[in-house]
Amino acid sequence: MEERNVGRVVPESWGLRKEVHMASVAVETRKGFTPGKIAGLQLRNRIIRAGCFEGMCEGGSCSDLLIEHHRAVAKGGTAMTTVAYCSVSEEGRAYGHEMWVRKEILPDLRRLTDAVHKEGAAVSVQLGHCGYFASKADTGFQPMGASRKFNLFRISFPKVMTEADINKVRDQFVQSALLAREAGFDAFEIHCGHGYLLAQFLSPYTNHRTDIYGGSLENRMRFPASVVKAVREAMGPAFPVMVKMNMTDGIKGGIEIEDAVAIAKRFEAEGASALVPSCGFTSKTPFMMLRGNVPTLEFVAADKSFMRRFGLLFFGRFMVQEYHYNDLFLMQDALKIVKAVKIPVVLVGGVCSVNDLETAMSAGFEFVEIGRAIIKDPDIVNKWQKGEAMASDCDHCNRCVAVMNGGPVYCVCNTKGPLKRRFQPEGWPGTRRA
């Protein structure tokens, strides 16, 4: 195996050496490519395909396209691939091409898990509920949320959840987890971030309740923590139950990192096997979790709603904030979660090279999640491990994010070429050190 000398400068504030040198280390022996364990699940390396929405579940079902997508990711060397946003109920979906768990689709889900397993990888499913982001036009149900908070994403107010609603949704998480395990999934990722239902209870921005589920952080944690606990009790001690959570909502009056540290400790106490710290709020700061270009025109072309298309076309650049992209852009805050818990913490956000992977491992992360780089090249992990490539050439144009709203996700750069830019931002593949 060819040996390479790869260095990368990282901010001193991360508490790491200013220069991470990996000279004279064969690629395949680095920690990122060694086996790792989450609860009772052994994984062949430390790289997980992030729960990036695929847009391949028309009618809320598991399609052949979805199966092939995740089979290709597994063949490409990823240790575990995550089937993104699978709703625990029909009414919890934001789009008609989002999947929801039910007995009728178990045979197709079994085909998906079997296909991934044959390629030597594990497969996780991201379980969630959109709450007040849910689409009445697609589901036929009135969206519901923690409080009567206007939702700009749907131009509507939600139904305020009652105790009975809360108990019902908690049971739906448990039943969905049981069905998913029956379908052959190796792990779950409970979605408690990005402003979805469980995050709507955690965030003071959306939770204005005056009962036992609102007010103090302890009260706001009550429902999400009870979901994690209930799923853990249903699965037993060895099954991996991961939790995706926000470190910040990116909005005034939302969750901040100090709250997130307490939330992380609570999830650990209730039985979480690993945590995936993220950020951003879907209706307010959606590109905080992505960084890079905001593809406004592509969003307009992909959206089926005339009102949203009109709003995006004329007001999109004022409504959707652009965030500068840097490699490992969530690392600094995520290290605070690492220090607060004993369970594995998974770094997501800007892991785009072998060097980034090893920097994360050296910092104390047990795993990383990668989204856009794997969408661009499902074989990227194999290429990294063999030393055939040292960095992804994903340019973070985010056009893949736009196309997934209207249909199957794919890398637009692979078909239409890279985005033409007036300047090259720091961290762009043309300037990334590799």
C-alpha positions in Angstrom: 0.0 0.0 0.0 1.3 3.4 -1.0 2.2 5.7 1.9 1.3 9.3 1.8 2.0 12.4 3.8 -1.1 14.4 4.3 -1.4 17.5 6.5 -4.2 19.8 7.4 -4.3 23.0 9.4 -7.1 23.1 12.0 -8.1 26.0 14.3 -6.2 26.0 17.6 -9.6 26.6 19.4 -10.5 22.9 18.7 -7.9 21.9 21.3 -5.9 19.9 18.7 -2.4 20.3 17.4 -2.3 23.1 14.9 -1.0 20.6 12.3 -2.1 17.0 12.1 0.6 15.0 10.4 -0.1 11.5 9.2 3.3 10.8 7.5 4.4 7.2 7.0 1.0 5.8 7.9 -0.6 3.4 5.4 -4.1 4.5 4.6 -5.8 1.3 5.4 -4.3 1.1 8.9 -5.6 4.4 10.1 -8.3 4.3 12.7 -11.1 5.5 10.4 -10.8 2.3 8.4 -10.6 0.0 11.4 -13.7 -1.8 12.9 -15.8 0.0 15.4 -18.8 -0.9 17.6 -22.1 0.8 18.4 -23.8 -1.0 21.3 -23.8 -4.7 20.1 -23.2 -3.9 16.4 -19.7 -4.4 15.0 -19.0 -2.2 11.9 -16.2 -2.8 9.4 -15.0 0.8 9.6 -15.9 4.2 11.1 -17.8 5.7 8.1 -21.6 5.9 8.0 -23.7 7.2 5.1 -25.6 10.1 6.7 -29.4 10.2 6.7 -29.6 12.5 3.6 -33.1 12.4 2.1 -33.2 10.2 -1.0 -36.6 11.3 -2.5 -37.2 7.7 -3.7 -40.3 6.6 -1.8 -43.2 7.7 -4.0 -46.4 6.8 -2.2 -44.5 6.4 1.0 -43.1 3.0 0.0 -39.7 1.4 -0.5 -38.8 1.5 -4.2 -36.3 -0.5 -6.3 -34.5 2.8 -6.8 -34.1 3.2 -3.0 -32.8 -0.4 -2.7 -30.2 0.1 -5.5 -29.1 3.4 -4.0 -28.2 1.9 -0.7 -26.8 -1.3 -2.2 -24.4 0.9 -4.2 -23.4 2.8 -1.0 -22.7 -0.5 0.8 -20.7 -1.9 -2.1 -18.7 1.4 -2.1 -17.2 0.5 1.3 -19.3 2.4 3.8 -19.7 0.6 7.1 -23.4 1.5 7.5 -25.8 3.2 5.3 -28.8 5.2 6.7 -32.2 5.1 5.1 -33.2 8.7 5.6 -36.3 10.1 7.1 -38.7 7.3 7.6 -41.9 8.6 9.3 -43.4 6.7 12.2 -46.9 7.5 10.8 -48.6 8.5 7.6 -49.4 11.9 9.1 -45.8 12.6 10.1 -44.6 13.2 6.5 -43.5 16.4 4.9 -43.7 15.1 1.3 -45.6 12.4 -0.6 -42.3 10.7 -1.5 -41.2 10.2 2.1 -41.5 6.7 3.5 -43.6 5.7 6.5 -43.3 2.4 8.4 -46.1 -0.1 8.1 -46.5 -3.9 7.8 -47.4 -3.7 4.1 -43.9 -2.5 3.1 -41.9 -5.0 5.2 -41.2 -7.3 2.2 -39.6 -4.5 0.3 -37.7 -3.3 3.3 -36.4 -6.8 3.8 -35.1 -6.7 0.2 -33.3 -3.5 1.0 -31.6 -4.8 4.1 -30.7 -8.1 2.4 -29.1 -6.2 -0.5 -27.0 -4.1 1.9 -26.0 -7.1 4.0 -24.8 -9.0 0.9 -22.4 -6.2 0.2 -20.9 -6.5 3.8 -22.4 -3.4 5.3 -24.9 -2.7 8.0 -28.1 -0.6 7.5 -29.8 1.9 9.8 -33.1 3.6 9.4 -33.8 7.2 10.5 -37.1 7.3 12.4 -38.9 10.6 12.8 -42.1 12.7 12.7 -42.3 16.1 11.0 -44.7 17.6 13.5 -45.8 21.0 12.2 -43.7 20.6 9.0 -46.0 17.8 7.9 -47.9 18.3 4.7 -51.7 18.2 4.9 -51.9 18.2 1.1 -49.8 14.9 1.0 -51.1 13.2 4.1 -54.7 14.4 4.5 -54.0 15.1 8.2 -53.8 18.4 10.0 -50.1 19.0 11.1 -49.6 19.1 14.8 -46.8 20.4 17.0 -45.8 21.4 20.5 -47.5 24.8 20.5 -49.6 27.0 18.2 -46.6 28.4 16.4 -46.9 29.8 12.8 -45.0 27.7 10.4 -43.5 29.6 7.5 -42.7 26.4 5.7 -46.4 25.4 5.4 -47.9 28.9 5.8 -50.1 27.4 8.6 -50.7 26.9 12.3 -50.5 23.4 13.7 -52.9 21.6 16.0 -51.5 21.7 19.6 -50.7 18.2 20.8 -52.6 16.8 23.7 -51.3 14.2 26.2 -53.2 11.6 24.2 -51.4 12.7 21.0 -48.0 12.6 22.8 -48.7 9.1 24.0 -49.8 8.0 20.6 -46.7 9.3 18.8 -44.4 7.7 21.4 -46.1 4.4 20.7 -45.7 4.9 17.0 -42.0 5.3 17.4 -41.9 2.0 19.4 -44.0 0.2 16.9 -42.0 1.5 13.9 -38.8 0.4 15.6 -40.2 -3.1 16.1 -41.3 -3.4 12.5 -38.0 -2.0 11.3 -36.0 -4.6 13.3 -38.3 -7.3 11.8 -37.4 -6.0 8.4 -33.7 -6.6 9.1 -32.4 -3.1 10.1 -29.3 -3.2 12.3 -29.8 0.2 14.0 -32.1 3.1 14.4 -31.4 6.9 14.3 -34.2 8.7 16.1 -34.5 12.2 14.6 -34.5 14.8 17.4 -33.0 17.6 15.4 -33.6 20.1 12.5 -36.9 21.4 13.9 -38.9 18.2 13.4 -41.5 17.1 16.0 -39.2 16.0 18.9 -37.0 19.0 18.3 -40.1 21.2 18.4 -40.6 20.1 22.0 -36.9 20.6 22.9 -36.7 24.1 21.4 -38.1 27.1 23.3 -38.6 28.7 19.9 -41.5 26.3 19.1 -42.4 25.1 22.6 -44.5 27.6 24.5 -46.4 25.1 26.6 -47.3 25.7 30.2 -47.8 22.0 31.2 -45.2 19.4 32.1 -43.9 19.3 28.5 -43.0 23.0 28.4 -41.1 25.8 30.2 -37.9 24.5 31.7 -35.4 22.5 29.8 -36.2 19.5 32.0 -39.8 19.7 30.9 -39.0 20.3 27.3 -36.9 17.2 27.3 -39.6 15.1 28.8 -41.3 13.9 25.6 -38.2 13.3 23.4 -36.4 11.6 26.3 -39.4 9.3 26.9 -39.3 8.3 23.2 -35.7 7.3 23.5 -36.4 5.4 26.7 -39.4 3.6 25.2 -37.5 2.5 22.1 -34.6 1.3 24.2 -36.9 -0.7 26.5 -38.5 -2.3 23.4 -35.2 -3.1 21.7 -33.3 -4.5 24.7 -29.8 -3.4 25.8 -27.7 -4.5 22.8 -29.6 -3.0 19.9 -28.0 0.3 18.6 -30.4 3.2 19.2 -28.7 6.4 17.8 -30.1 9.9 18.3 -29.7 12.8 15.9 -29.9 16.1 17.8 -29.3 19.8 17.5 -26.4 21.7 19.0 -28.0 25.0 17.9 -31.2 25.9 16.0 -29.4 28.9 14.6 -32.3 31.2 15.6 -33.0 33.6 18.4 -34.8 31.9 21.2 -33.8 28.4 20.1 -31.5 25.6 21.4 -27.9 26.6 22.0 -24.9 24.4 22.8 -25.2 24.8 26.5 -28.7 23.3 26.3 -27.4 20.6 23.9 -24.9 19.3 26.4 -27.6 18.8 28.9 -29.9 17.1 26.3 -27.0 14.8 25.2 -26.5 13.7 28.8 -30.3 13.0 29.2 -30.4 11.0 26.0 -27.4 8.9 27.2 -29.2 8.3 30.5 -32.3 7.1 28.7 -30.4 4.5 26.7 -29.0 6.1 23.5 -26.2 4.1 22.1 -24.6 7.0 20.1 -25.3 10.6 19.4 -25.2 12.5 16.0 -24.9 16.3 16.9 -26.2 18.5 14.1 -27.7 22.0 13.8 -30.2 24.1 11.9 -34.0 24.5 11.8 -35.7 23.4 8.6 -38.1 26.4 8.2 -35.7 29.1 9.4 -32.0 28.1 8.9 -32.0 25.0 6.6 -28.6 25.6 5.1 -26.9 25.9 8.5 -26.7 22.1 8.6 -25.2 22.0 5.0 -23.1 25.1 4.4 -22.1 26.2 0.9 -24.2 27.4 -2.1 -27.9 28.0 -1.9 -29.3 26.7 -5.2 -32.4 28.9 -5.4 -33.3 28.4 -9.0 -33.0 24.6 -8.7 -35.3 24.7 -5.7 -37.8 26.7 -7.8 -37.7 24.2 -10.6 -38.1 21.2 -8.2 -41.0 22.5 -6.1 -44.5 21.5 -7.0 -46.2 24.3 -5.0 -46.9 27.4 -7.0 -46.9 29.6 -3.9 -43.5 28.3 -2.7 -42.0 28.5 -6.2 -43.2 32.2 -6.4 -41.8 32.9 -2.9 -38.5 31.3 -3.6 -38.1 32.9 -7.0 -38.6 36.5 -5.8 -37.7 36.3 -2.1 -35.5 33.1 -1.8 -32.3 35.0 -1.4 -33.8 37.0 1.5 -35.6 34.0 3.1 -32.8 31.4 2.9 -29.5 32.4 4.5 -26.2 31.1 3.0 -23.5 29.8 5.4 -19.9 29.7 4.5 -18.5 26.2 4.0 -15.5 24.9 5.8 -14.4 21.3 6.2 -15.4 19.8 9.6 -17.7 22.8 10.3 -19.5 21.3 13.2 -16.4 19.9 15.0 -15.8 22.6 17.5 -19.2 22.4 19.2 -19.5 18.7 18.7 -16.3 18.2 20.8 -18.3 19.6 23.7 -20.7 16.7 23.4 -17.8 14.3 23.2 -16.5 15.6 26.5 -20.0 15.4 28.1 -20.9 11.8 27.4 -19.4 8.3 27.5 -21.2 6.9 24.5 -19.8 7.3 20.9 -20.4 10.6 19.2 -20.6 10.7 15.4 -19.2 13.7 13.6 -21.3 14.9 10.7 -20.7 18.0 8.6 -17.8 18.6 6.2 -16.0 15.3 6.4 -14.6 15.3 2.8 -11.2 13.7 2.9 -9.0 11.0 4.5 -7.4 13.8 6.4 -10.7 15.1 7.7 -11.6 11.5 8.8 -8.3 11.1 10.7 -8.6 14.5 12.3 -12.0 13.5 13.6 -10.7 10.2 14.9 -7.8 12.0 16.6 -10.1 14.4 18.3 -12.1 11.7 20.0 -15.0 10.9 17.6 -15.7 7.2 17.2 -17.5 7.5 13.8 -18.3 10.0 11.1 -21.3 10.5 8.9 -20.9 11.6 5.3 -23.7 12.7 3.0 -22.9 14.7 -0.1 -19.5 13.2 -0.8 -21.1 9.7 -1.0 -24.0 11.0 -3.1 -21.3 12.3 -5.5 -19.4 9.0 -5.5 -20.8 6.0 -3.7 -17.4 4.3 -4.1 -15.5 7.1 -2.3 -14.8 5.1 0.9 -13.2 2.2 -1.1 -11.1 4.8 -3.0 -9.9 6.4 0.2 -9.1 3.1 1.8 -7.1 1.9 -1.2 -5.3 5.2 -1.5 -6.8 5.8 -5.0 -8.2 9.2 -3.8 -7.5 11.3 -0.7 -10.4 13.8 -0.9 -13.9 14.1 -2.4 -14.3 16.4 -5.3 -17.8 17.5 -4.1 -18.0 21.2 -4.4 -20.9 21.7 -2.0 -23.1 23.4 -4.7 -26.1 21.7 -2.9 -28.0 21.2 -6.2 -28.5 17.6 -5.0 -30.5 19.1 -2.1 -32.8 20.9 -4.5 -33.5 18.0 -6.8 -34.4 15.6 -3.9 -37.4 17.8 -3.0 -39.0 16.9 -6.3 -37.6 13.4 -6.9 -34.7 11.1 -6.6 -31.4 12.6 -5.3 -28.4 12.6 -7.5 -25.2 14.6 -7.9 -26.0 17.4 -10.4 -22.2 18.0 -10.9 -21.9 14.5 -12.3 -24.4 15.2 -15.0 -24.2 19.0 -15.6 -20.7 19.7 -14.4 -19.5 21.8 -11.5 -21.2 25.0 -10.4 -19.7 28.1 -12.0 -18.6 30.4 -9.2 -17.4 33.9 -9.0 -14.8 32.8 -6.4 -13.5 29.6 -4.9 -14.5 29.4 -1.2 -12.1 28.1 1.4 -12.3 24.4 1.6 -13.5 23.9 -2.0 -12.0 20.8 -3.6 -9.8 22.9 -5.9 -8.0 24.4 -2.8 -8.5 21.5 -0.3 -5.1 20.2 0.8 -4.9 16.5 -0.2 
